[in-house]
Amino acid sequence: MARLKITLHKSVNSAKPNQVITVKTLGLKKIRQSVTMPDNPAVRGMIHTVRHLVTVEEISEEAQA
């Protein structure tokens, strides 16, 4: 199963409250911080909510080994 590398690129200072909560739920606290999450519909939905604040890269299983 593929994984996603999610990086916070913009501040959440002027974001809506639900977007701030979504960024925290993804595990992001600081700008340029990255997390690796599984590629599933729940994570994709969270990314869609904050797509203007984050960048996403798909990581294959071979790259992790």
N, C-alpha and C positions, 0 to 999 in steps of 0.2 A: 504494500500500500504506500502511496506517495505521501510525502509530508510537505508542509508549507512553511517557509521562512517569512515571518511577518516583521516588518521594521516600522517603527513610529517615526514619521518624518516631519510632522507638523504638531504644534502645540495644541492642547485641548482646552486652553484658557477661554476661548470664545465659542467652544462647541456646546451643543445642547446637552442637558443632563444625561439623557439616555446614551449619547455617544461617549461621554466621559466614563460612564459605568461599563460600557462595552470595551473600551480600551483597557480599563483596569481588569476586566474579566479575562481578556486575552493575555494578561500578565505583563503589560507594558507600562512602565513608569516614567521613563526619561526619553527624550528625543534621541534618535539614532540607536535605541535599544532594540534588539532583535530577540524573537522567541521562535521556537519550532513547534508547530502544532500538527496533529493529524489532519489529513484532507478528508473532511466529511461535511455533510450538509449543514450541521450546526455551526461549525467554524466558518464555512463559506458565508452563511447568513450574517455572522458577526462582522466579517470583513466587508460585506456589502454595506452594512450600516455605517462604517467608518472609512470607506474606500478613499475619501479625499484626504485622510490623515495618515494613511499607511501605504507601504509598498509591499508587494507579495512576490515571492519567488518560489517556484516548485522545485523540490529537492527529490531526486530519485533515490531508491534504496541502495543502488550501487555507490552513490556518492557518500553515503553515510558509513559504509563498511570500511 
